[in-house]
Amino acid sequence: MEQWLTMISDAGFPIIITLYLLNRIENKLDTLNQPIQMLPTQSQKG
């Protein structure tokens, strides 16, 4: 049991940082994805 607690405390910080960065990247990709999906409709109009 003590080994599990040590492993969790050692790996906890990198896991939190990884999840935070993945969340930020996902939000930015969603923001970029919307205009990219609109490109075909805009090119047909113009």
mmCIF entry with sequence, helices, sheets and N, C-alpha, C, O atoms, coordinates in Angstrom:
data_MODEL
# 
_entry.id   MODEL 
# 
_entity.id                         1 
_entity.type                       polymer 
_entity.pdbx_number_of_molecules   1 
# 
_entity_poly.entity_id                      1 
_entity_poly.type                           'polypeptide(L)' 
_entity_poly.nstd_linkage                   no 
_entity_poly.nstd_monomer                   no 
_entity_poly.pdbx_seq_one_letter_code       MEQWLTMISDAGFPIIITLYLLNRIENKLDTLNQPIQMLPTQSQKG 
_entity_poly.pdbx_seq_one_letter_code_can   MEQWLTMISDAGFPIIITLYLLNRIENKLDTLNQPIQMLPTQSQKG 
_entity_poly.pdbx_strand_id                 A 
# 
loop_
_entity_poly_seq.entity_id 
_entity_poly_seq.num 
_entity_poly_seq.mon_id 
_entity_poly_seq.hetero 
1 1  MET n 
1 2  GLU n 
1 3  GLN n 
1 4  TRP n 
1 5  LEU n 
1 6  THR n 
1 7  MET n 
1 8  ILE n 
1 9  SER n 
1 10 ASP n 
1 11 ALA n 
1 12 GLY n 
1 13 PHE n 
1 14 PRO n 
1 15 ILE n 
1 16 ILE n 
1 17 ILE n 
1 18 THR n 
1 19 LEU n 
1 20 TYR n 
1 21 LEU n 
1 22 LEU n 
1 23 ASN n 
1 24 ARG n 
1 25 ILE n 
1 26 GLU n 
1 27 ASN n 
1 28 LYS n 
1 29 LEU n 
1 30 ASP n 
1 31 THR n 
1 32 LEU n 
1 33 ASN n 
1 34 GLN n 
1 35 PRO n 
1 36 ILE n 
1 37 GLN n 
1 38 MET n 
1 39 LEU n 
1 40 PRO n 
1 41 THR n 
1 42 GLN n 
1 43 SER n 
1 44 GLN n 
1 45 LYS n 
1 46 GLY n 
# 
_struct_asym.id          A 
_struct_asym.entity_id   1 
# 
_struct_conf.conf_type_id            HELX_P 
_struct_conf.id                      HELX_P1 
_struct_conf.pdbx_PDB_helix_id       AA1 
_struct_conf.beg_label_comp_id       GLU 
_struct_conf.beg_label_asym_id       A 
_struct_conf.beg_label_seq_id        2 
_struct_conf.pdbx_beg_PDB_ins_code   ? 
_struct_conf.end_label_comp_id       LYS 
_struct_conf.end_label_asym_id       A 
_struct_conf.end_label_seq_id        45 
_struct_conf.pdbx_end_PDB_ins_code   ? 
_struct_conf.beg_auth_comp_id        GLU 
_struct_conf.beg_auth_asym_id        A 
_struct_conf.beg_auth_seq_id         2 
_struct_conf.end_auth_comp_id        LYS 
_struct_conf.end_auth_asym_id        A 
_struct_conf.end_auth_seq_id         45 
_struct_conf.pdbx_PDB_helix_class    1 
_struct_conf.details                 ? 
_struct_conf.pdbx_PDB_helix_length   44 
# 
_struct_conf_type.id          HELX_P 
_struct_conf_type.criteria    ? 
_struct_conf_type.reference   ? 
# 
loop_
_atom_site.group_PDB 
_atom_site.id 
_atom_site.type_symbol 
_atom_site.label_atom_id 
_atom_site.label_alt_id 
_atom_site.label_comp_id 
_atom_site.label_asym_id 
_atom_site.label_entity_id 
_atom_site.label_seq_id 
_atom_site.pdbx_PDB_ins_code 
_atom_site.Cartn_x 
_atom_site.Cartn_y 
_atom_site.Cartn_z 
_atom_site.occupancy 
_atom_site.B_iso_or_equiv 
_atom_site.pdbx_formal_charge 
_atom_site.auth_seq_id 
_atom_site.auth_comp_id 
_atom_site.auth_asym_id 
_atom_site.auth_atom_id 
_atom_site.pdbx_PDB_model_num 
ATOM 1   N N  . MET A 1 1  ? 0.824   -1.196 0.000   1.00 0.00 ? 1  MET A N  1 
ATOM 2   C CA . MET A 1 1  ? 0.000   0.000  0.000   1.00 0.00 ? 1  MET A CA 1 
ATOM 3   C C  . MET A 1 1  ? 0.871   1.263  0.000   1.00 0.00 ? 1  MET A C  1 
ATOM 4   O O  . MET A 1 1  ? 0.539   2.259  -0.642  1.00 0.00 ? 1  MET A O  1 
ATOM 5   N N  . GLU A 1 2  ? 1.962   1.202  0.714   1.00 0.00 ? 2  GLU A N  1 
ATOM 6   C CA . GLU A 1 2  ? 2.849   2.353  0.796   1.00 0.00 ? 2  GLU A CA 1 
ATOM 7   C C  . GLU A 1 2  ? 3.492   2.649  -0.561  1.00 0.00 ? 2  GLU A C  1 
ATOM 8   O O  . GLU A 1 2  ? 3.736   3.807  -0.900  1.00 0.00 ? 2  GLU A O  1 
ATOM 9   N N  . GLN A 1 3  ? 3.762   1.599  -1.328  1.00 0.00 ? 3  GLN A N  1 
ATOM 10  C CA . GLN A 1 3  ? 4.341   1.794  -2.657  1.00 0.00 ? 3  GLN A CA 1 
ATOM 11  C C  . GLN A 1 3  ? 3.361   2.524  -3.566  1.00 0.00 ? 3  GLN A C  1 
ATOM 12  O O  . GLN A 1 3  ? 3.770   3.370  -4.360  1.00 0.00 ? 3  GLN A O  1 
ATOM 13  N N  . TRP A 1 4  ? 2.077   2.210  -3.460  1.00 0.00 ? 4  TRP A N  1 
ATOM 14  C CA . TRP A 1 4  ? 1.071   2.874  -4.284  1.00 0.00 ? 4  TRP A CA 1 
ATOM 15  C C  . TRP A 1 4  ? 1.003   4.364  -3.968  1.00 0.00 ? 4  TRP A C  1 
ATOM 16  O O  . TRP A 1 4  ? 0.925   5.196  -4.871  1.00 0.00 ? 4  TRP A O  1 
ATOM 17  N N  . LEU A 1 5  ? 1.034   4.690  -2.682  1.00 0.00 ? 5  LEU A N  1 
ATOM 18  C CA . LEU A 1 5  ? 0.969   6.094  -2.289  1.00 0.00 ? 5  LEU A CA 1 
ATOM 19  C C  . LEU A 1 5  ? 2.195   6.860  -2.782  1.00 0.00 ? 5  LEU A C  1 
ATOM 20  O O  . LEU A 1 5  ? 2.079   8.005  -3.220  1.00 0.00 ? 5  LEU A O  1 
ATOM 21  N N  . THR A 1 6  ? 3.358   6.235  -2.711  1.00 0.00 ? 6  THR A N  1 
ATOM 22  C CA . THR A 1 6  ? 4.573   6.880  -3.200  1.00 0.00 ? 6  THR A CA 1 
ATOM 23  C C  . THR A 1 6  ? 4.505   7.078  -4.707  1.00 0.00 ? 6  THR A C  1 
ATOM 24  O O  . THR A 1 6  ? 4.879   8.134  -5.218  1.00 0.00 ? 6  THR A O  1 
ATOM 25  N N  . MET A 1 7  ? 4.029   6.067  -5.412  1.00 0.00 ? 7  MET A N  1 
ATOM 26  C CA . MET A 1 7  ? 3.939   6.160  -6.866  1.00 0.00 ? 7  MET A CA 1 
ATOM 27  C C  . MET A 1 7  ? 2.931   7.230  -7.283  1.00 0.00 ? 7  MET A C  1 
ATOM 28  O O  . MET A 1 7  ? 3.181   7.982  -8.224  1.00 0.00 ? 7  MET A O  1 
ATOM 29  N N  . ILE A 1 8  ? 1.812   7.303  -6.601  1.00 0.00 ? 8  ILE A N  1 
ATOM 30  C CA . ILE A 1 8  ? 0.795   8.316  -6.926  1.00 0.00 ? 8  ILE A CA 1 
ATOM 31  C C  . ILE A 1 8  ? 1.324   9.715  -6.632  1.00 0.00 ? 8  ILE A C  1 
ATOM 32  O O  . ILE A 1 8  ? 1.119   10.633 -7.426  1.00 0.00 ? 8  ILE A O  1 
ATOM 33  N N  . SER A 1 9  ? 1.993   9.881  -5.515  1.00 0.00 ? 9  SER A N  1 
ATOM 34  C CA . SER A 1 9  ? 2.509   11.215 -5.181  1.00 0.00 ? 9  SER A CA 1 
ATOM 35  C C  . SER A 1 9  ? 3.631   11.630 -6.132  1.00 0.00 ? 9  SER A C  1 
ATOM 36  O O  . SER A 1 9  ? 3.782   12.817 -6.420  1.00 0.00 ? 9  SER A O  1 
ATOM 37  N N  . ASP A 1 10 ? 4.416   10.673 -6.621  1.00 0.00 ? 10 ASP A N  1 
ATOM 38  C CA . ASP A 1 10 ? 5.480   10.994 -7.575  1.00 0.00 ? 10 ASP A CA 1 
ATOM 39  C C  . ASP A 1 10 ? 4.923   11.310 -8.956  1.00 0.00 ? 10 ASP A C  1 
ATOM 40  O O  . ASP A 1 10 ? 5.427   12.202 -9.639  1.00 0.00 ? 10 ASP A O  1 
ATOM 41  N N  . ALA A 1 11 ? 3.900   10.596 -9.369  1.00 0.00 ? 11 ALA A N  1 
ATOM 42  C CA . ALA A 1 11 ? 3.361   10.758 -10.724 1.00 0.00 ? 11 ALA A CA 1 
ATOM 43  C C  . ALA A 1 11 ? 2.210   11.750 -10.785 1.00 0.00 ? 11 ALA A C  1 
ATOM 44  O O  . ALA A 1 11 ? 1.781   12.113 -11.881 1.00 0.00 ? 11 ALA A O  1 
ATOM 45  N N  . GLY A 1 12 ? 1.704   12.193 -9.665  1.00 0.00 ? 12 GLY A N  1 
ATOM 46  C CA . GLY A 1 12 ? 0.539   13.080 -9.646  1.00 0.00 ? 12 GLY A CA 1 
ATOM 47  C C  . GLY A 1 12 ? 0.767   14.396 -10.350 1.00 0.00 ? 12 GLY A C  1 
ATOM 48  O O  . GLY A 1 12 ? -0.070  14.823 -11.145 1.00 0.00 ? 12 GLY A O  1 
ATOM 49  N N  . PHE A 1 13 ? 1.879   15.048 -10.077 1.00 0.00 ? 13 PHE A N  1 
ATOM 50  C CA . PHE A 1 13 ? 2.152   16.352 -10.676 1.00 0.00 ? 13 PHE A CA 1 
ATOM 51  C C  . PHE A 1 13 ? 2.250   16.273 -12.196 1.00 0.00 ? 13 PHE A C  1 
ATOM 52  O O  . PHE A 1 13 ? 1.609   17.071 -12.880 1.00 0.00 ? 13 PHE A O  1 
ATOM 53  N N  . PRO A 1 14 ? 3.036   15.334 -12.759 1.00 0.00 ? 14 PRO A N  1 
ATOM 54  C CA . PRO A 1 14 ? 3.084   15.254 -14.227 1.00 0.00 ? 14 PRO A CA 1 
ATOM 55  C C  . PRO A 1 14 ? 1.728   14.907 -14.852 1.00 0.00 ? 14 PRO A C  1 
ATOM 56  O O  . PRO A 1 14 ? 1.419   15.358 -15.954 1.00 0.00 ? 14 PRO A O  1 
ATOM 57  N N  . ILE A 1 15 ? 0.939   14.125 -14.165 1.00 0.00 ? 15 ILE A N  1 
ATOM 58  C CA . ILE A 1 15 ? -0.383  13.776 -14.698 1.00 0.00 ? 15 ILE A CA 1 
ATOM 59  C C  . ILE A 1 15 ? -1.268  15.015 -14.750 1.00 0.00 ? 15 ILE A C  1 
ATOM 60  O O  . ILE A 1 15 ? -1.953  15.248 -15.746 1.00 0.00 ? 15 ILE A O  1 
ATOM 61  N N  . ILE A 1 16 ? -1.258  15.802 -13.692 1.00 0.00 ? 16 ILE A N  1 
ATOM 62  C CA . ILE A 1 16 ? -2.072  17.027 -13.660 1.00 0.00 ? 16 ILE A CA 1 
ATOM 63  C C  . ILE A 1 16 ? -1.631  17.995 -14.750 1.00 0.00 ? 16 ILE A C  1 
ATOM 64  O O  . ILE A 1 16 ? -2.473  18.571 -15.440 1.00 0.00 ? 16 ILE A O  1 
ATOM 65  N N  . ILE A 1 17 ? -0.327  18.182 -14.914 1.00 0.00 ? 17 ILE A N  1 
ATOM 66  C CA . ILE A 1 17 ? 0.182   19.084 -15.952 1.00 0.00 ? 17 ILE A CA 1 
ATOM 67  C C  . ILE A 1 17 ? -0.219  18.588 -17.334 1.00 0.00 ? 17 ILE A C  1 
ATOM 68  O O  . ILE A 1 17 ? -0.621  19.380 -18.186 1.00 0.00 ? 17 ILE A O  1 
ATOM 69  N N  . THR A 1 18 ? -0.111  17.277 -17.560 1.00 0.00 ? 18 THR A N  1 
ATOM 70  C CA . THR A 1 18 ? -0.484  16.700 -18.854 1.00 0.00 ? 18 THR A CA 1 
ATOM 71  C C  . THR A 1 18 ? -1.958  16.910 -19.145 1.00 0.00 ? 18 THR A C  1 
ATOM 72  O O  . THR A 1 18 ? -2.318  17.294 -20.258 1.00 0.00 ? 18 THR A O  1 
ATOM 73  N N  . LEU A 1 19 ? -2.812  16.668 -18.172 1.00 0.00 ? 19 LEU A N  1 
ATOM 74  C CA . LEU A 1 19 ? -4.248  16.861 -18.377 1.00 0.00 ? 19 LEU A CA 1 
ATOM 75  C C  . LEU A 1 19 ? -4.577  18.330 -18.644 1.00 0.00 ? 19 LEU A C  1 
ATOM 76  O O  . LEU A 1 19 ? -5.430  18.632 -19.478 1.00 0.00 ? 19 LEU A O  1 
ATOM 77  N N  . TYR A 1 20 ? -3.912  19.235 -17.947 1.00 0.00 ? 20 TYR A N  1 
ATOM 78  C CA . TYR A 1 20 ? -4.133  20.659 -18.167 1.00 0.00 ? 20 TYR A CA 1 
ATOM 79  C C  . TYR A 1 20 ? -3.739  21.073 -19.579 1.00 0.00 ? 20 TYR A C  1 
ATOM 80  O O  . TYR A 1 20 ? -4.476  21.793 -20.252 1.00 0.00 ? 20 TYR A O  1 
ATOM 81  N N  . LEU A 1 21 ? -2.569  20.611 -20.024 1.00 0.00 ? 21 LEU A N  1 
ATOM 82  C CA . LEU A 1 21 ? -2.107  20.977 -21.364 1.00 0.00 ? 21 LEU A CA 1 
ATOM 83  C C  . LEU A 1 21 ? -2.983  20.356 -22.444 1.00 0.00 ? 21 LEU A C  1 
ATOM 84  O O  . LEU A 1 21 ? -3.260  20.998 -23.456 1.00 0.00 ? 21 LEU A O  1 
ATOM 85  N N  . LEU A 1 22 ? -3.421  19.119 -22.244 1.00 0.00 ? 22 LEU A N  1 
ATOM 86  C CA . LEU A 1 22 ? -4.319  18.492 -23.215 1.00 0.00 ? 22 LEU A CA 1 
ATOM 87  C C  . LEU A 1 22 ? -5.638  19.247 -23.308 1.00 0.00 ? 22 LEU A C  1 
ATOM 88  O O  . LEU A 1 22 ? -6.196  19.387 -24.396 1.00 0.00 ? 22 LEU A O  1 
ATOM 89  N N  . ASN A 1 23 ? -6.131  19.727 -22.196 1.00 0.00 ? 23 ASN A N  1 
ATOM 90  C CA . ASN A 1 23 ? -7.373  20.498 -22.193 1.00 0.00 ? 23 ASN A CA 1 
ATOM 91  C C  . ASN A 1 23 ? -7.196  21.803 -22.961 1.00 0.00 ? 23 ASN A C  1 
ATOM 92  O O  . ASN A 1 23 ? -8.077  22.188 -23.729 1.00 0.00 ? 23 ASN A O  1 
ATOM 93  N N  . ARG A 1 24 ? -6.083  22.484 -22.766 1.00 0.00 ? 24 ARG A N  1 
ATOM 94  C CA . ARG A 1 24 ? -5.833  23.736 -23.489 1.00 0.00 ? 24 ARG A CA 1 
ATOM 95  C C  . ARG A 1 24 ? -5.712  23.483 -24.989 1.00 0.00 ? 24 ARG A C  1 
ATOM 96  O O  . ARG A 1 24 ? -6.259  24.236 -25.795 1.00 0.00 ? 24 ARG A O  1 
ATOM 97  N N  . ILE A 1 25 ? -4.999  22.427 -25.360 1.00 0.00 ? 25 ILE A N  1 
ATOM 98  C CA . ILE A 1 25 ? -4.829  22.114 -26.779 1.00 0.00 ? 25 ILE A CA 1 
ATOM 99  C C  . ILE A 1 25 ? -6.166  21.767 -27.408 1.00 0.00 ? 25 ILE A C  1 
ATOM 100 O O  . ILE A 1 25 ? -6.445  22.161 -28.541 1.00 0.00 ? 25 ILE A O  1 
ATOM 101 N N  . GLU A 1 26 ? -7.001  21.024 -26.671 1.00 0.00 ? 26 GLU A N  1 
ATOM 102 C CA . GLU A 1 26 ? -8.311  20.649 -27.213 1.00 0.00 ? 26 GLU A CA 1 
ATOM 103 C C  . GLU A 1 26 ? -9.165  21.887 -27.478 1.00 0.00 ? 26 GLU A C  1 
ATOM 104 O O  . GLU A 1 26 ? -9.835  21.975 -28.507 1.00 0.00 ? 26 GLU A O  1 
ATOM 105 N N  . ASN A 1 27 ? -9.142  22.835 -26.554 1.00 0.00 ? 27 ASN A N  1 
ATOM 106 C CA . ASN A 1 27 ? -9.923  24.064 -26.752 1.00 0.00 ? 27 ASN A CA 1 
ATOM 107 C C  . ASN A 1 27 ? -9.439  24.836 -27.969 1.00 0.00 ? 27 ASN A C  1 
ATOM 108 O O  . ASN A 1 27 ? -10.247 25.364 -28.732 1.00 0.00 ? 27 ASN A O  1 
ATOM 109 N N  . LYS A 1 28 ? -8.130  24.905 -28.155 1.00 0.00 ? 28 LYS A N  1 
ATOM 110 C CA . LYS A 1 28 ? -7.594  25.637 -29.309 1.00 0.00 ? 28 LYS A CA 1 
ATOM 111 C C  . LYS A 1 28 ? -7.913  24.914 -30.614 1.00 0.00 ? 28 LYS A C  1 
ATOM 112 O O  . LYS A 1 28 ? -8.178  25.560 -31.629 1.00 0.00 ? 28 LYS A O  1 
ATOM 113 N N  . LEU A 1 29 ? -7.889  23.582 -30.599 1.00 0.00 ? 29 LEU A N  1 
ATOM 114 C CA . LEU A 1 29 ? -8.229  22.832 -31.800 1.00 0.00 ? 29 LEU A CA 1 
ATOM 115 C C  . LEU A 1 29 ? -9.699  23.004 -32.161 1.00 0.00 ? 29 LEU A C  1 
ATOM 116 O O  . LEU A 1 29 ? -10.044 23.088 -33.339 1.00 0.00 ? 29 LEU A O  1 
ATOM 117 N N  . ASP A 1 30 ? -10.565 23.055 -31.157 1.00 0.00 ? 30 ASP A N  1 
ATOM 118 C CA . ASP A 1 30 ? -11.980 23.303 -31.423 1.00 0.00 ? 30 ASP A CA 1 
ATOM 119 C C  . ASP A 1 30 ? -12.185 24.676 -32.053 1.00 0.00 ? 30 ASP A C  1 
ATOM 120 O O  . ASP A 1 30 ? -12.999 24.834 -32.963 1.00 0.00 ? 30 ASP A O  1 
ATOM 121 N N  . THR A 1 31 ? -11.446 25.663 -31.565 1.00 0.00 ? 31 THR A N  1 
ATOM 122 C CA . THR A 1 31 ? -11.547 27.016 -32.111 1.00 0.00 ? 31 THR A CA 1 
ATOM 123 C C  . THR A 1 31 ? -11.082 27.059 -33.561 1.00 0.00 ? 31 THR A C  1 
ATOM 124 O O  . THR A 1 31 ? -11.669 27.770 -34.376 1.00 0.00 ? 31 THR A O  1 
ATOM 125 N N  . LEU A 1 32 ? -10.040 26.312 -33.891 1.00 0.00 ? 32 LEU A N  1 
ATOM 126 C CA . LEU A 1 32 ? -9.541  26.280 -35.259 1.00 0.00 ? 32 LEU A CA 1 
ATOM 127 C C  . LEU A 1 32 ? -10.411 25.421 -36.177 1.00 0.00 ? 32 LEU A C  1 
ATOM 128 O O  . LEU A 1 32 ? -10.496 25.685 -37.377 1.00 0.00 ? 32 LEU A O  1 
ATOM 129 N N  . ASN A 1 33 ? -11.040 24.422 -35.633 1.00 0.00 ? 33 ASN A N  1 
ATOM 130 C CA . ASN A 1 33 ? -11.831 23.489 -36.429 1.00 0.00 ? 33 ASN A CA 1 
ATOM 131 C C  . ASN A 1 33 ? -13.079 24.151 -37.022 1.00 0.00 ? 33 ASN A C  1 
ATOM 132 O O  . ASN A 1 33 ? -13.475 23.835 -38.144 1.00 0.00 ? 33 ASN A O  1 
ATOM 133 N N  . GLN A 1 34 ? -13.685 25.049 -36.286 1.00 0.00 ? 34 GLN A N  1 
ATOM 134 C CA . GLN A 1 34 ? -14.907 25.699 -36.775 1.00 0.00 ? 34 GLN A CA 1 
ATOM 135 C C  . GLN A 1 34 ? -14.683 26.475 -38.073 1.00 0.00 ? 34 GLN A C  1 
ATOM 136 O O  . GLN A 1 34 ? -15.440 26.264 -39.021 1.00 0.00 ? 34 GLN A O  1 
ATOM 137 N N  . PRO A 1 35 ? -13.691 27.356 -38.171 1.00 0.00 ? 35 PRO A N  1 
ATOM 138 C CA . PRO A 1 35 ? -13.484 28.064 -39.442 1.00 0.00 ? 35 PRO A CA 1 
ATOM 139 C C  . PRO A 1 35 ? -13.076 27.123 -40.581 1.00 0.00 ? 35 PRO A C  1 
ATOM 140 O O  . PRO A 1 35 ? -13.435 27.351 -41.737 1.00 0.00 ? 35 PRO A O  1 
ATOM 141 N N  . ILE A 1 36 ? -12.329 26.074 -40.253 1.00 0.00 ? 36 ILE A N  1 
ATOM 142 C CA . ILE A 1 36 ? -11.908 25.138 -41.295 1.00 0.00 ? 36 ILE A CA 1 
ATOM 143 C C  . ILE A 1 36 ? -13.115 24.419 -41.888 1.00 0.00 ? 36 ILE A C  1 
ATOM 144 O O  . ILE A 1 36 ? -13.163 24.189 -43.097 1.00 0.00 ? 36 ILE A O  1 
ATOM 145 N N  . GLN A 1 37 ? -14.076 24.067 -41.065 1.00 0.00 ? 37 GLN A N  1 
ATOM 146 C CA . GLN A 1 37 ? -15.280 23.400 -41.560 1.00 0.00 ? 37 GLN A CA 1 
ATOM 147 C C  . GLN A 1 37 ? -16.141 24.340 -42.392 1.00 0.00 ? 37 GLN A C  1 
ATOM 148 O O  . GLN A 1 37 ? -16.904 23.879 -43.241 1.00 0.00 ? 37 GLN A O  1 
ATOM 149 N N  . MET A 1 38 ? -16.037 25.629 -42.172 1.00 0.00 ? 38 MET A N  1 
ATOM 150 C CA . MET A 1 38 ? -16.828 26.594 -42.927 1.00 0.00 ? 38 MET A CA 1 
ATOM 151 C C  . MET A 1 38 ? -16.197 26.938 -44.275 1.00 0.00 ? 38 MET A C  1 
ATOM 152 O O  . MET A 1 38 ? -16.859 27.558 -45.106 1.00 0.00 ? 38 MET A O  1 
ATOM 153 N N  . LEU A 1 39 ? -14.966 26.568 -44.516 1.00 0.00 ? 39 LEU A N  1 
ATOM 154 C CA . LEU A 1 39 ? -14.274 26.918 -45.758 1.00 0.00 ? 39 LEU A CA 1 
ATOM 155 C C  . LEU A 1 39 ? -14.974 26.404 -47.022 1.00 0.00 ? 39 LEU A C  1 
ATOM 156 O O  . LEU A 1 39 ? -15.103 27.169 -47.978 1.00 0.00 ? 39 LEU A O  1 
ATOM 157 N N  . PRO A 1 40 ? -15.426 25.165 -47.074 1.00 0.00 ? 40 PRO A N  1 
ATOM 158 C CA . PRO A 1 40 ? -16.069 24.714 -48.320 1.00 0.00 ? 40 PRO A CA 1 
ATOM 159 C C  . PRO A 1 40 ? -17.319 25.511 -48.687 1.00 0.00 ? 40 PRO A C  1 
ATOM 160 O O  . PRO A 1 40 ? -17.557 25.791 -49.862 1.00 0.00 ? 40 PRO A O  1 
ATOM 161 N N  . THR A 1 41 ? -18.115 25.875 -47.682 1.00 0.00 ? 41 THR A N  1 
ATOM 162 C CA . THR A 1 41 ? -19.332 26.648 -47.989 1.00 0.00 ? 41 THR A CA 1 
ATOM 163 C C  . THR A 1 41 ? -18.986 28.063 -48.435 1.00 0.00 ? 41 THR A C  1 
ATOM 164 O O  . THR A 1 41 ? -19.683 28.627 -49.278 1.00 0.00 ? 41 THR A O  1 
ATOM 165 N N  . GLN A 1 42 ? -17.933 28.641 -47.892 1.00 0.00 ? 42 GLN A N  1 
ATOM 166 C CA . GLN A 1 42 ? -17.527 29.979 -48.275 1.00 0.00 ? 42 GLN A CA 1 
ATOM 167 C C  . GLN A 1 42 ? -16.915 29.984 -49.677 1.00 0.00 ? 42 GLN A C  1 
ATOM 168 O O  . GLN A 1 42 ? -17.086 30.942 -50.431 1.00 0.00 ? 42 GLN A O  1 
ATOM 169 N N  . SER A 1 43 ? -16.212 28.925 -50.016 1.00 0.00 ? 43 SER A N  1 
ATOM 170 C CA . SER A 1 43 ? -15.590 28.888 -51.355 1.00 0.00 ? 43 SER A CA 1 
ATOM 171 C C  . SER A 1 43 ? -16.652 28.682 -52.443 1.00 0.00 ? 43 SER A C  1 
ATOM 172 O O  . SER A 1 43 ? -16.451 29.125 -53.574 1.00 0.00 ? 43 SER A O  1 
ATOM 173 N N  . GLN A 1 44 ? -17.772 28.025 -52.133 1.00 0.00 ? 44 GLN A N  1 
ATOM 174 C CA . GLN A 1 44 ? -18.839 27.831 -53.115 1.00 0.00 ? 44 GLN A CA 1 
ATOM 175 C C  . GLN A 1 44 ? -19.606 29.134 -53.351 1.00 0.00 ? 44 GLN A C  1 
ATOM 176 O O  . GLN A 1 44 ? -20.097 29.371 -54.455 1.00 0.00 ? 44 GLN A O  1 
ATOM 177 N N  . LYS A 1 45 ? -19.710 29.962 -52.342 1.00 0.00 ? 45 LYS A N  1 
ATOM 178 C CA . LYS A 1 45 ? -20.440 31.228 -52.467 1.00 0.00 ? 45 LYS A CA 1 
ATOM 179 C C  . LYS A 1 45 ? -19.637 32.229 -53.289 1.00 0.00 ? 45 LYS A C  1 
ATOM 180 O O  . LYS A 1 45 ? -20.205 33.007 -54.055 1.00 0.00 ? 45 LYS A O  1 
ATOM 181 N N  . GLY A 1 46 ? -18.318 32.209 -53.131 1.00 0.00 ? 46 GLY A N  1 
ATOM 182 C CA . GLY A 1 46 ? -17.478 33.230 -53.750 1.00 0.00 ? 46 GLY A CA 1 
ATOM 183 C C  . GLY A 1 46 ? -17.016 32.863 -55.089 1.00 0.00 ? 46 GLY A C  1 
ATOM 184 O O  . GLY A 1 46 ? -16.299 33.634 -55.727 1.00 0.00 ? 46 GLY A O  1 
# 
